[in-house]
């Protein structure tokens, strides 16, 4: 898993004013094997549910199964 905080690139953006950051996530997990992109993203959003309300304003997700990298 790799997370990049891109919040500084969005300074002054309406969402950034509320305190939520902008992040890019690259994640590799066997749990993603055989699942389409939408299902993979939903799994990540479900895991971050509470954080998505206040701490995270925007999240770019690249989710892969191990055999895809």
CHARMM-style PDB file with segment names, atoms N, HN, CA, C and O in Angstrom:
ATOM      1  N   UNK     1       0.851  -1.165   0.000  1.00  0.00      PROA
ATOM      2  CA  UNK     1       0.000   0.000   0.000  1.00  0.00      PROA
ATOM      3  C   UNK     1       0.897   1.228   0.000  1.00  0.00      PROA
ATOM      4  O   UNK     1       1.901   1.289   0.710  1.00  0.00      PROA
ATOM      5  N   UNK     2       0.512   2.200  -0.810  1.00  0.00      PROA
ATOM      6  HN  UNK     2      -0.304   2.150  -1.386  1.00  0.00      PROA
ATOM      7  CA  UNK     2       1.222   3.475  -0.878  1.00  0.00      PROA
ATOM      8  C   UNK     2       0.192   4.591  -0.869  1.00  0.00      PROA
ATOM      9  O   UNK     2      -0.775   4.569  -1.630  1.00  0.00      PROA
ATOM     10  N   UNK     3       0.411   5.565   0.002  1.00  0.00      PROA
ATOM     11  HN  UNK     3       1.196   5.583   0.621  1.00  0.00      PROA
ATOM     12  CA  UNK     3      -0.509   6.688   0.114  1.00  0.00      PROA
ATOM     13  C   UNK     3       0.272   7.978  -0.093  1.00  0.00      PROA
ATOM     14  O   UNK     3       1.311   8.190   0.533  1.00  0.00      PROA
ATOM     15  N   UNK     4      -0.227   8.829  -0.967  1.00  0.00      PROA
ATOM     16  HN  UNK     4      -1.071   8.656  -1.475  1.00  0.00      PROA
ATOM     17  CA  UNK     4       0.387  10.132  -1.190  1.00  0.00      PROA
ATOM     18  C   UNK     4      -0.620  11.211  -0.799  1.00  0.00      PROA
ATOM     19  O   UNK     4      -1.774  11.192  -1.226  1.00  0.00      PROA
ATOM     20  N   UNK     5      -0.158  12.148   0.020  1.00  0.00      PROA
ATOM     21  HN  UNK     5       0.780  12.163   0.367  1.00  0.00      PROA
ATOM     22  CA  UNK     5      -0.991  13.281   0.427  1.00  0.00      PROA
ATOM     23  C   UNK     5      -0.806  14.388  -0.607  1.00  0.00      PROA
ATOM     24  O   UNK     5       0.270  14.975  -0.714  1.00  0.00      PROA
ATOM     25  N   UNK     6      -1.848  14.663  -1.352  1.00  0.00      PROA
ATOM     26  HN  UNK     6      -2.723  14.187  -1.265  1.00  0.00      PROA
ATOM     27  CA  UNK     6      -1.810  15.684  -2.399  1.00  0.00      PROA
ATOM     28  C   UNK     6      -2.574  16.938  -1.989  1.00  0.00      PROA
ATOM     29  O   UNK     6      -2.944  17.752  -2.835  1.00  0.00      PROA
ATOM     30  N   UNK     7      -2.806  17.085  -0.703  1.00  0.00      PROA
ATOM     31  HN  UNK     7      -2.506  16.423  -0.016  1.00  0.00      PROA
ATOM     32  CA  UNK     7      -3.617  18.199  -0.193  1.00  0.00      PROA
ATOM     33  C   UNK     7      -3.043  19.559  -0.566  1.00  0.00      PROA
ATOM     34  O   UNK     7      -3.798  20.485  -0.861  1.00  0.00      PROA
ATOM     35  N   UNK     8      -1.723  19.695  -0.557  1.00  0.00      PROA
ATOM     36  HN  UNK     8      -1.110  18.943  -0.316  1.00  0.00      PROA
ATOM     37  CA  UNK     8      -1.105  20.987  -0.858  1.00  0.00      PROA
ATOM     38  C   UNK     8      -1.436  21.456  -2.277  1.00  0.00      PROA
ATOM     39  O   UNK     8      -1.475  22.656  -2.546  1.00  0.00      PROA
ATOM     40  N   UNK     9      -1.670  20.516  -3.166  1.00  0.00      PROA
ATOM     41  HN  UNK     9      -1.639  19.541  -2.947  1.00  0.00      PROA
ATOM     42  CA  UNK     9      -1.998  20.857  -4.555  1.00  0.00      PROA
ATOM     43  C   UNK     9      -3.419  21.416  -4.682  1.00  0.00      PROA
ATOM     44  O   UNK     9      -3.795  21.967  -5.716  1.00  0.00      PROA
ATOM     45  N   UNK    10      -4.189  21.262  -3.620  1.00  0.00      PROA
ATOM     46  HN  UNK    10      -3.884  20.814  -2.780  1.00  0.00      PROA
ATOM     47  CA  UNK    10      -5.592  21.687  -3.654  1.00  0.00      PROA
ATOM     48  C   UNK    10      -5.889  22.793  -2.646  1.00  0.00      PROA
ATOM     49  O   UNK    10      -7.041  23.005  -2.269  1.00  0.00      PROA
ATOM     50  N   UNK    11      -4.852  23.491  -2.214  1.00  0.00      PROA
ATOM     51  HN  UNK    11      -3.916  23.320  -2.520  1.00  0.00      PROA
ATOM     52  CA  UNK    11      -5.035  24.579  -1.245  1.00  0.00      PROA
ATOM     53  C   UNK    11      -6.006  25.604  -1.821  1.00  0.00      PROA
ATOM     54  O   UNK    11      -5.906  25.979  -2.989  1.00  0.00      PROA
ATOM     55  N   UNK    12      -6.929  26.046  -1.006  1.00  0.00      PROA
ATOM     56  HN  UNK    12      -7.010  25.742  -0.057  1.00  0.00      PROA
ATOM     57  CA  UNK    12      -7.921  27.012  -1.442  1.00  0.00      PROA
ATOM     58  C   UNK    12      -9.175  26.382  -2.026  1.00  0.00      PROA
ATOM     59  O   UNK    12     -10.181  27.066  -2.212  1.00  0.00      PROA
ATOM     60  N   UNK    13      -9.130  25.102  -2.313  1.00  0.00      PROA
ATOM     61  HN  UNK    13      -8.312  24.546  -2.161  1.00  0.00      PROA
ATOM     62  CA  UNK    13     -10.277  24.366  -2.829  1.00  0.00      PROA
ATOM     63  C   UNK    13     -11.335  24.303  -1.740  1.00  0.00      PROA
ATOM     64  O   UNK    13     -11.001  24.155  -0.564  1.00  0.00      PROA
ATOM     65  N   UNK    14     -12.578  24.411  -2.102  1.00  0.00      PROA
ATOM     66  HN  UNK    14     -12.849  24.531  -3.057  1.00  0.00      PROA
ATOM     67  CA  UNK    14     -13.670  24.439  -1.119  1.00  0.00      PROA
ATOM     68  C   UNK    14     -13.629  23.243  -0.179  1.00  0.00      PROA
ATOM     69  O   UNK    14     -13.843  23.403   1.023  1.00  0.00      PROA
ATOM     70  N   UNK    15     -13.362  22.053  -0.696  1.00  0.00      PROA
ATOM     71  HN  UNK    15     -13.188  21.923  -1.672  1.00  0.00      PROA
ATOM     72  CA  UNK    15     -13.309  20.866   0.159  1.00  0.00      PROA
ATOM     73  C   UNK    15     -12.150  20.886   1.123  1.00  0.00      PROA
ATOM     74  O   UNK    15     -12.260  20.382   2.241  1.00  0.00      PROA
ATOM     75  N   UNK    16     -11.024  21.469   0.699  1.00  0.00      PROA
ATOM     76  HN  UNK    16     -10.935  21.878  -0.209  1.00  0.00      PROA
ATOM     77  CA  UNK    16      -9.845  21.540   1.563  1.00  0.00      PROA
ATOM     78  C   UNK    16     -10.087  22.472   2.745  1.00  0.00      PROA
ATOM     79  O   UNK    16      -9.508  22.277   3.813  1.00  0.00      PROA
ATOM     80  N   UNK    17     -10.929  23.473   2.566  1.00  0.00      PROA
ATOM     81  HN  UNK    17     -11.400  23.631   1.698  1.00  0.00      PROA
ATOM     82  CA  UNK    17     -11.218  24.416   3.648  1.00  0.00      PROA
ATOM     83  C   UNK    17     -11.882  23.731   4.832  1.00  0.00      PROA
ATOM     84  O   UNK    17     -11.741  24.176   5.971  1.00  0.00      PROA
ATOM     85  N   UNK    18     -12.604  22.652   4.568  1.00  0.00      PROA
ATOM     86  HN  UNK    18     -12.719  22.290   3.642  1.00  0.00      PROA
ATOM     87  CA  UNK    18     -13.280  21.920   5.631  1.00  0.00      PROA
ATOM     88  C   UNK    18     -12.362  20.986   6.400  1.00  0.00      PROA
ATOM     89  O   UNK    18     -12.798  20.321   7.339  1.00  0.00      PROA
ATOM     90  N   UNK    19     -11.091  20.930   6.010  1.00  0.00      PROA
ATOM     91  HN  UNK    19     -10.736  21.470   5.246  1.00  0.00      PROA
ATOM     92  CA  UNK    19     -10.127  20.112   6.736  1.00  0.00      PROA
ATOM     93  C   UNK    19      -9.873  18.753   6.109  1.00  0.00      PROA
ATOM     94  O   UNK    19      -8.929  18.065   6.497  1.00  0.00      PROA
ATOM     95  N   UNK    20     -10.689  18.352   5.154  1.00  0.00      PROA
ATOM     96  HN  UNK    20     -11.456  18.911   4.838  1.00  0.00      PROA
ATOM     97  CA  UNK    20     -10.483  17.055   4.517  1.00  0.00      PROA
ATOM     98  C   UNK    20      -9.351  17.103   3.514  1.00  0.00      PROA
ATOM     99  O   UNK    20      -9.253  18.042   2.725  1.00  0.00      PROA
ATOM    100  N   UNK    21      -8.493  16.094   3.541  1.00  0.00      PROA
ATOM    101  HN  UNK    21      -8.573  15.331   4.183  1.00  0.00      PROA
ATOM    102  CA  UNK    21      -7.347  16.047   2.653  1.00  0.00      PROA
ATOM    103  C   UNK    21      -7.646  15.382   1.324  1.00  0.00      PROA
ATOM    104  O   UNK    21      -8.680  14.737   1.146  1.00  0.00      PROA
ATOM    105  N   UNK    22      -6.725  15.553   0.402  1.00  0.00      PROA
ATOM    106  HN  UNK    22      -5.886  16.077   0.546  1.00  0.00      PROA
ATOM    107  CA  UNK    22      -6.776  14.930  -0.918  1.00  0.00      PROA
ATOM    108  C   UNK    22      -5.653  13.899  -0.969  1.00  0.00      PROA
ATOM    109  O   UNK    22      -4.492  14.239  -0.739  1.00  0.00      PROA
ATOM    110  N   UNK    23      -5.983  12.649  -1.268  1.00  0.00      PROA
ATOM    111  HN  UNK    23      -6.926  12.373  -1.456  1.00  0.00      PROA
ATOM    112  CA  UNK    23      -5.002  11.576  -1.219  1.00  0.00      PROA
ATOM    113  C   UNK    23      -5.061  10.709  -2.468  1.00  0.00      PROA
ATOM    114  O   UNK    23      -6.092  10.596  -3.132  1.00  0.00      PROA
ATOM    115  N   UNK    24      -3.916  10.102  -2.762  1.00  0.00      PROA
ATOM    116  HN  UNK    24      -3.079  10.194  -2.224  1.00  0.00      PROA
ATOM    117  CA  UNK    24      -3.838   9.105  -3.817  1.00  0.00      PROA
ATOM    118  C   UNK    24      -3.415   7.799  -3.136  1.00  0.00      PROA
ATOM    119  O   UNK    24      -2.440   7.769  -2.384  1.00  0.00      PROA
ATOM    120  N   UNK    25      -4.148   6.738  -3.403  1.00  0.00      PROA
ATOM    121  HN  UNK    25      -4.940   6.763  -4.014  1.00  0.00      PROA
ATOM    122  CA  UNK    25      -3.895   5.438  -2.800  1.00  0.00      PROA
ATOM    123  C   UNK    25      -3.611   4.408  -3.884  1.00  0.00      PROA
ATOM    124  O   UNK    25      -4.363   4.272  -4.849  1.00  0.00      PROA
ATOM    125  N   UNK    26      -2.515   3.691  -3.705  1.00  0.00      PROA
ATOM    126  HN  UNK    26      -1.904   3.801  -2.922  1.00  0.00      PROA
ATOM    127  CA  UNK    26      -2.221   2.518  -4.526  1.00  0.00      PROA
ATOM    128  C   UNK    26      -2.197   1.350  -3.555  1.00  0.00      PROA
ATOM    129  O   UNK    26      -1.431   1.348  -2.591  1.00  0.00      PROA
ATOM    130  N   UNK    27      -3.033   0.363  -3.812  1.00  0.00      PROA
ATOM    131  HN  UNK    27      -3.655   0.365  -4.594  1.00  0.00      PROA
ATOM    132  CA  UNK    27      -3.157  -0.759  -2.885  1.00  0.00      PROA
ATOM    133  C   UNK    27      -3.203  -2.075  -3.656  1.00  0.00      PROA
ATOM    134  O   UNK    27      -3.859  -2.184  -4.692  1.00  0.00      PROA
ATOM    135  N   UNK    28      -2.498  -3.060  -3.134  1.00  0.00      PROA
ATOM    136  HN  UNK    28      -1.964  -2.972  -2.293  1.00  0.00      PROA
ATOM    137  CA  UNK    28      -2.459  -4.395  -3.735  1.00  0.00      PROA
ATOM    138  C   UNK    28      -2.933  -5.388  -2.679  1.00  0.00      PROA
ATOM    139  O   UNK    28      -2.408  -5.421  -1.566  1.00  0.00      PROA
ATOM    140  N   UNK    29      -3.927  -6.196  -3.036  1.00  0.00      PROA
ATOM    141  HN  UNK    29      -4.354  -6.169  -3.940  1.00  0.00      PROA
ATOM    142  CA  UNK    29      -4.461  -7.171  -2.098  1.00  0.00      PROA
ATOM    143  C   UNK    29      -5.061  -8.356  -2.838  1.00  0.00      PROA
ATOM    144  O   UNK    29      -5.664  -8.201  -3.901  1.00  0.00      PROA
ATOM    145  N   UNK    30      -4.894  -9.508  -2.280  1.00  0.00      PROA
ATOM    146  HN  UNK    30      -4.404  -9.634  -1.417  1.00  0.00      PROA
ATOM    147  CA  UNK    30      -5.511 -10.716  -2.828  1.00  0.00      PROA
ATOM    148  C   UNK    30      -7.036 -10.602  -2.779  1.00  0.00      PROA
ATOM    149  O   UNK    30      -7.742 -11.251  -3.550  1.00  0.00      PROA
ATOM    150  N   UNK    31      -7.531  -9.772  -1.865  1.00  0.00      PROA
ATOM    151  HN  UNK    31      -6.957  -9.244  -1.239  1.00  0.00      PROA
ATOM    152  CA  UNK    31      -8.979  -9.576  -1.734  1.00  0.00      PROA
ATOM    153  C   UNK    31      -9.600  -8.985  -2.999  1.00  0.00      PROA
ATOM    154  O   UNK    31     -10.808  -9.103  -3.207  1.00  0.00      PROA
ATOM    155  N   UNK    32      -8.785  -8.350  -3.844  1.00  0.00      PROA
ATOM    156  HN  UNK    32      -7.804  -8.254  -3.675  1.00  0.00      PROA
ATOM    157  CA  UNK    32      -9.292  -7.742  -5.073  1.00  0.00      PROA
ATOM    158  C   UNK    32      -9.350  -8.708  -6.252  1.00  0.00      PROA
ATOM    159  O   UNK    32      -9.918  -8.378  -7.293  1.00  0.00      PROA
ATOM    160  N   UNK    33      -8.778  -9.881  -6.100  1.00  0.00      PROA
ATOM    161  HN  UNK    33      -8.317 -10.149  -5.254  1.00  0.00      PROA
ATOM    162  CA  UNK    33      -8.724 -10.849  -7.202  1.00  0.00      PROA
ATOM    163  C   UNK    33     -10.129 -11.199  -7.689  1.00  0.00      PROA
ATOM    164  O   UNK    33     -11.008 -11.541  -6.898  1.00  0.00      PROA
ATOM    165  N   UNK    34     -10.321 -11.108  -8.984  1.00  0.00      PROA
ATOM    166  HN  UNK    34      -9.607 -10.830  -9.627  1.00  0.00      PROA
ATOM    167  CA  UNK    34     -11.599 -11.467  -9.591  1.00  0.00      PROA
ATOM    168  C   UNK    34     -12.703 -10.441  -9.437  1.00  0.00      PROA
ATOM    169  O   UNK    34     -13.834 -10.675  -9.865  1.00  0.00      PROA
ATOM    170  N   UNK    35     -12.387  -9.303  -8.828  1.00  0.00      PROA
ATOM    171  HN  UNK    35     -11.469  -9.113  -8.481  1.00  0.00      PROA
ATOM    172  CA  UNK    35     -13.422  -8.274  -8.615  1.00  0.00      PROA
ATOM    173  C   UNK    35     -13.212  -7.119  -9.598  1.00  0.00      PROA
ATOM    174  O   UNK    35     -12.074  -6.765  -9.906  1.00  0.00      PROA
ATOM    175  N   UNK    36     -14.305  -6.535 -10.088  1.00  0.00      PROA
ATOM    176  HN  UNK    36     -15.230  -6.822  -9.838  1.00  0.00      PROA
ATOM    177  CA  UNK    36     -14.182  -5.381 -10.975  1.00  0.00      PROA
ATOM    178  C   UNK    36     -13.738  -4.132 -10.195  1.00  0.00      PROA
ATOM    179  O   UNK    36     -13.777  -4.108  -8.965  1.00  0.00      PROA
ATOM    180  N   UNK    37     -13.327  -3.122 -10.919  1.00  0.00      PROA
ATOM    181  HN  UNK    37     -13.296  -3.141 -11.918  1.00  0.00      PROA
ATOM    182  CA  UNK    37     -12.825  -1.885 -10.313  1.00  0.00      PROA
ATOM    183  C   UNK    37     -13.819  -1.271  -9.338  1.00  0.00      PROA
ATOM    184  O   UNK    37     -13.436  -0.857  -8.243  1.00  0.00      PROA
ATOM    185  N   UNK    38     -15.067  -1.208  -9.713  1.00  0.00      PROA
ATOM    186  HN  UNK    38     -15.378  -1.545 -10.602  1.00  0.00      PROA
ATOM    187  CA  UNK    38     -16.080  -0.594  -8.839  1.00  0.00      PROA
ATOM    188  C   UNK    38     -16.170  -1.333  -7.508  1.00  0.00      PROA
ATOM    189  O   UNK    38     -16.264  -0.695  -6.459  1.00  0.00      PROA
ATOM    190  N   UNK    39     -16.142  -2.649  -7.529  1.00  0.00      PROA
ATOM    191  HN  UNK    39     -16.066  -3.167  -8.381  1.00  0.00      PROA
ATOM    192  CA  UNK    39     -16.208  -3.428  -6.290  1.00  0.00      PROA
ATOM    193  C   UNK    39     -14.967  -3.194  -5.432  1.00  0.00      PROA
ATOM    194  O   UNK    39     -15.059  -3.116  -4.207  1.00  0.00      PROA
ATOM    195  N   UNK    40     -13.818  -3.084  -6.072  1.00  0.00      PROA
ATOM    196  HN  UNK    40     -13.742  -3.147  -7.067  1.00  0.00      PROA
ATOM    197  CA  UNK    40     -12.572  -2.827  -5.338  1.00  0.00      PROA
ATOM    198  C   UNK    40     -12.634  -1.465  -4.645  1.00  0.00      PROA
ATOM    199  O   UNK    40     -12.269  -1.334  -3.476  1.00  0.00      PROA
ATOM    200  N   UNK    41     -13.096  -0.465  -5.373  1.00  0.00      PROA
ATOM    201  HN  UNK    41     -13.393  -0.571  -6.322  1.00  0.00      PROA
ATOM    202  CA  UNK    41     -13.202   0.871  -4.785  1.00  0.00      PROA
ATOM    203  C   UNK    41     -14.203   0.875  -3.634  1.00  0.00      PROA
ATOM    204  O   UNK    41     -13.974   1.513  -2.606  1.00  0.00      PROA
ATOM    205  N   UNK    42     -15.296   0.172  -3.809  1.00  0.00      PROA
ATOM    206  HN  UNK    42     -15.482  -0.346  -4.644  1.00  0.00      PROA
ATOM    207  CA  UNK    42     -16.292   0.102  -2.735  1.00  0.00      PROA
ATOM    208  C   UNK    42     -15.695  -0.535  -1.475  1.00  0.00      PROA
ATOM    209  O   UNK    42     -15.997  -0.107  -0.361  1.00  0.00      PROA
ATOM    210  N   UNK    43     -14.860  -1.542  -1.646  1.00  0.00      PROA
ATOM    211  HN  UNK    43     -14.614  -1.889  -2.551  1.00  0.00      PROA
ATOM    212  CA  UNK    43     -14.202  -2.175  -0.503  1.00  0.00      PROA
ATOM    213  C   UNK    43     -13.317  -1.179   0.246  1.00  0.00      PROA
ATOM    214  O   UNK    43     -13.301  -1.150   1.477  1.00  0.00      PROA
ATOM    215  N   UNK    44     -12.586  -0.368  -0.509  1.00  0.00      PROA
ATOM    216  HN  UNK    44     -12.599  -0.391  -1.509  1.00  0.00      PROA
ATOM    217  CA  UNK    44     -11.723   0.643   0.113  1.00  0.00      PROA
ATOM    218  C   UNK    44     -12.580   1.688   0.819  1.00  0.00      PROA
ATOM    219  O   UNK    44     -12.309   2.032   1.969  1.00  0.00      PROA
ATOM    220  N   UNK    45     -13.602   2.191   0.151  1.00  0.00      PROA
ATOM    221  HN  UNK    45     -13.823   1.911  -0.783  1.00  0.00      PROA
ATOM    222  CA  UNK    45     -14.484   3.184   0.771  1.00  0.00      PROA
ATOM    223  C   UNK    45     -15.157   2.630   2.024  1.00  0.00      PROA
ATOM    224  O   UNK    45     -15.303   3.345   3.015  1.00  0.00      PROA
ATOM    225  N   UNK    46     -15.561   1.383   1.989  1.00  0.00      PROA
ATOM    226  HN  UNK    46     -15.443   0.802   1.184  1.00  0.00      PROA
ATOM    227  CA  UNK    46     -16.181   0.766   3.167  1.00  0.00      PROA
ATOM    228  C   UNK    46     -15.197   0.708   4.338  1.00  0.00      PROA
ATOM    229  O   UNK    46     -15.574   0.933   5.488  1.00  0.00      PROA
ATOM    230  N   UNK    47     -13.933   0.405   4.031  1.00  0.00      PROA
ATOM    231  HN  UNK    47     -13.627   0.222   3.097  1.00  0.00      PROA
ATOM    232  CA  UNK    47     -12.912   0.318   5.084  1.00  0.00      PROA
ATOM    233  C   UNK    47     -12.603   1.701   5.672  1.00  0.00      PROA
ATOM    234  O   UNK    47     -12.250   1.811   6.846  1.00  0.00      PROA
ATOM    235  N   UNK    48     -12.734   2.736   4.873  1.00  0.00      PROA
ATOM    236  HN  UNK    48     -13.021   2.647   3.919  1.00  0.00      PROA
ATOM    237  CA  UNK    48     -12.419   4.099   5.311  1.00  0.00      PROA
ATOM    238  C   UNK    48     -13.658   4.910   5.649  1.00  0.00      PROA
ATOM    239  O   UNK    48     -13.584   6.132   5.784  1.00  0.00      PROA
ATOM    240  N   UNK    49     -14.768   4.259   5.783  1.00  0.00      PROA
ATOM    241  HN  UNK    49     -14.828   3.267   5.673  1.00  0.00      PROA
ATOM    242  CA  UNK    49     -16.070   4.906   5.945  1.00  0.00      PROA
ATOM    243  C   UNK    49     -16.041   6.123   6.870  1.00  0.00      PROA
ATOM    244  O   UNK    49     -16.420   7.219   6.456  1.00  0.00      PROA
ATOM    245  N   UNK    50     -15.607   5.949   8.090  1.00  0.00      PROA
ATOM    246  HN  UNK    50     -15.300   5.059   8.426  1.00  0.00      PROA
ATOM    247  CA  UNK    50     -15.631   7.048   9.054  1.00  0.00      PROA
ATOM    248  C   UNK    50     -14.702   8.185   8.643  1.00  0.00      PROA
ATOM    249  O   UNK    50     -15.026   9.354   8.852  1.00  0.00      PROA
ATOM    250  N   UNK    51     -13.558   7.855   8.065  1.00  0.00      PROA
ATOM    251  HN  UNK    51     -13.295   6.906   7.896  1.00  0.00      PROA
ATOM    252  CA  UNK    51     -12.595   8.876   7.651  1.00  0.00      PROA
ATOM    253  C   UNK    51     -13.100   9.689   6.459  1.00  0.00      PROA
ATOM    254  O   UNK    51     -12.747  10.858   6.306  1.00  0.00      PROA
ATOM    255  N   UNK    52     -13.925   9.069   5.618  1.00  0.00      PROA
ATOM    256  HN  UNK    52     -14.212   8.119   5.742  1.00  0.00      PROA
ATOM    257  CA  UNK    52     -14.428   9.747   4.430  1.00  0.00      PROA
ATOM    258  C   UNK    52     -15.388  10.887   4.775  1.00  0.00      PROA
ATOM    259  O   UNK    52     -15.664  11.741   3.932  1.00  0.00      PROA
ATOM    260  N   UNK    53     -15.877  10.904   5.965  1.00  0.00      PROA
ATOM    261  HN  UNK    53     -15.652  10.210   6.650  1.00  0.00      PROA
ATOM    262  CA  UNK    53     -16.832  11.947   6.361  1.00  0.00      PROA
ATOM    263  C   UNK    53     -16.158  13.271   6.673  1.00  0.00      PROA
ATOM    264  O   UNK    53     -16.722  14.329   6.395  1.00  0.00      PROA
ATOM    265  N   UNK    54     -14.952  13.232   7.249  1.00  0.00      PROA
ATOM    266  HN  UNK    54     -14.493  12.372   7.475  1.00  0.00      PROA
ATOM    267  CA  UNK    54     -14.310  14.475   7.668  1.00  0.00      PROA
ATOM    268  C   UNK    54     -12.833  14.562   7.300  1.00  0.00      PROA
ATOM    269  O   UNK    54     -12.367  15.631   6.907  1.00  0.00      PROA
ATOM    270  N   UNK    55     -12.098  13.487   7.416  1.00  0.00      PROA
ATOM    271  HN  UNK    55     -12.476  12.618   7.736  1.00  0.00      PROA
ATOM    272  CA  UNK    55     -10.654  13.541   7.244  1.00  0.00      PROA
ATOM    273  C   UNK    55     -10.213  13.456   5.782  1.00  0.00      PROA
ATOM    274  O   UNK    55      -9.151  13.963   5.421  1.00  0.00      PROA
ATOM    275  N   UNK    56     -11.013  12.827   4.958  1.00  0.00      PROA
ATOM    276  HN  UNK    56     -11.876  12.414   5.251  1.00  0.00      PROA
ATOM    277  CA  UNK    56     -10.674  12.658   3.549  1.00  0.00      PROA
ATOM    278  C   UNK    56     -11.739  13.345   2.704  1.00  0.00      PROA
ATOM    279  O   UNK    56     -12.919  13.003   2.778  1.00  0.00      PROA
ATOM    280  N   UNK    57     -11.316  14.310   1.906  1.00  0.00      PROA
ATOM    281  HN  UNK    57     -10.358  14.588   1.846  1.00  0.00      PROA
ATOM    282  CA  UNK    57     -12.249  14.981   1.001  1.00  0.00      PROA
ATOM    283  C   UNK    57     -12.246  14.293  -0.363  1.00  0.00      PROA
ATOM    284  O   UNK    57     -13.300  14.098  -0.968  1.00  0.00      PROA
ATOM    285  N   UNK    58     -11.062  13.929  -0.840  1.00  0.00      PROA
ATOM    286  HN  UNK    58     -10.206  14.087  -0.348  1.00  0.00      PROA
ATOM    287  CA  UNK    58     -10.940  13.298  -2.154  1.00  0.00      PROA
ATOM    288  C   UNK    58      -9.927  12.161  -2.072  1.00  0.00      PROA
ATOM    289  O   UNK    58      -8.896  12.268  -1.407  1.00  0.00      PROA
ATOM    290  N   UNK    59     -10.246  11.071  -2.765  1.00  0.00      PROA
ATOM    291  HN  UNK    59     -11.083  10.984  -3.305  1.00  0.00      PROA
ATOM    292  CA  UNK    59      -9.380   9.899  -2.741  1.00  0.00      PROA
ATOM    293  C   UNK    59      -9.316   9.290  -4.135  1.00  0.00      PROA
ATOM    294  O   UNK    59     -10.329   8.876  -4.698  1.00  0.00      PROA
ATOM    295  N   UNK    60      -8.114   9.245  -4.672  1.00  0.00      PROA
ATOM    296  HN  UNK    60      -7.291   9.581  -4.214  1.00  0.00      PROA
ATOM    297  CA  UNK    60      -7.875   8.574  -5.944  1.00  0.00      PROA
ATOM    298  C   UNK    60      -7.377   7.172  -5.605  1.00  0.00      PROA
ATOM    299  O   UNK    60      -6.418   7.013  -4.850  1.00  0.00      PROA
ATOM    300  N   UNK    61      -8.033   6.157  -6.168  1.00  0.00      PROA
ATOM    301  HN  UNK    61      -8.812   6.286  -6.781  1.00  0.00      PROA
ATOM    302  CA  UNK    61      -7.721   4.765  -5.805  1.00  0.00      PROA
ATOM    303  C   UNK    61      -7.235   4.000  -7.031  1.00  0.00      PROA
ATOM    304  O   UNK    61      -7.852   4.034  -8.096  1.00  0.00      PROA
ATOM    305  N   UNK    62      -6.117   3.313  -6.850  1.00  0.00      PROA
ATOM    306  HN  UNK    62      -5.616   3.286  -5.985  1.00  0.00      PROA
ATOM    307  CA  UNK    62      -5.629   2.344  -7.825  1.00  0.00      PROA
ATOM    308  C   UNK    62      -5.489   1.041  -7.044  1.00  0.00      PROA
ATOM    309  O   UNK    62      -4.568   0.887  -6.241  1.00  0.00      PROA
ATOM    310  N   UNK    63      -6.403   0.106  -7.283  1.00  0.00      PROA
ATOM    311  HN  UNK    63      -7.150   0.230  -7.936  1.00  0.00      PROA
ATOM    312  CA  UNK    63      -6.459  -1.140  -6.522  1.00  0.00      PROA
ATOM    313  C   UNK    63      -6.166  -2.322  -7.438  1.00  0.00      PROA
ATOM    314  O   UNK    63      -6.791  -2.476  -8.487  1.00  0.00      PROA
ATOM    315  N   UNK    64      -5.217  -3.146  -7.037  1.00  0.00      PROA
ATOM    316  HN  UNK    64      -4.709  -3.021  -6.185  1.00  0.00      PROA
ATOM    317  CA  UNK    64      -4.771  -4.267  -7.851  1.00  0.00      PROA
ATOM    318  C   UNK    64      -4.753  -5.567  -7.062  1.00  0.00      PROA
ATOM    319  O   UNK    64      -4.550  -5.562  -5.848  1.00  0.00      PROA
ATOM    320  N   UNK    65      -4.965  -6.671  -7.751  1.00  0.00      PROA
ATOM    321  HN  UNK    65      -5.130  -6.675  -8.737  1.00  0.00      PROA
ATOM    322  CA  UNK    65      -4.690  -7.989  -7.190  1.00  0.00      PROA
ATOM    323  C   UNK    65      -3.192  -8.246  -7.417  1.00  0.00      PROA
ATOM    324  O   UNK    65      -2.613  -7.668  -8.337  1.00  0.00      PROA
ATOM    325  N   UNK    66      -2.554  -9.096  -6.604  1.00  0.00      PROA
ATOM    326  HN  UNK    66      -3.024  -9.566  -5.857  1.00  0.00      PROA
ATOM    327  CA  UNK    66      -1.115  -9.315  -6.725  1.00  0.00      PROA
ATOM    328  C   UNK    66      -0.648  -9.732  -8.127  1.00  0.00      PROA
ATOM    329  O   UNK    66       0.444  -9.353  -8.550  1.00  0.00      PROA
ATOM    330  N   UNK    67      -1.444 -10.488  -8.829  1.00  0.00      PROA
ATOM    331  HN  UNK    67      -2.331 -10.796  -8.485  1.00  0.00      PROA
ATOM    332  CA  UNK    67      -1.022 -10.950 -10.160  1.00  0.00      PROA
ATOM    333  C   UNK    67      -1.171  -9.886 -11.247  1.00  0.00      PROA
ATOM    334  O   UNK    67      -0.861 -10.143 -12.410  1.00  0.00      PROA
ATOM    335  N   UNK    68      -1.642  -8.698 -10.878  1.00  0.00      PROA
ATOM    336  HN  UNK    68      -1.894  -8.489  -9.933  1.00  0.00      PROA
ATOM    337  CA  UNK    68      -1.842  -7.611 -11.823  1.00  0.00      PROA
ATOM    338  C   UNK    68      -0.709  -6.580 -11.829  1.00  0.00      PROA
ATOM    339  O   UNK    68      -0.710  -5.640 -12.624  1.00  0.00      PROA
ATOM    340  N   UNK    69       0.234  -6.774 -10.947  1.00  0.00      PROA
ATOM    341  HN  UNK    69       0.235  -7.537 -10.302  1.00  0.00      PROA
ATOM    342  CA  UNK    69       1.339  -5.798 -10.891  1.00  0.00      PROA
ATOM    343  C   UNK    69       2.621  -6.390 -11.448  1.00  0.00      PROA
ATOM    344  OT1 UNK    69       3.649  -5.714 -11.480  1.00  0.00      PROA
TER     345      UNK     69
END
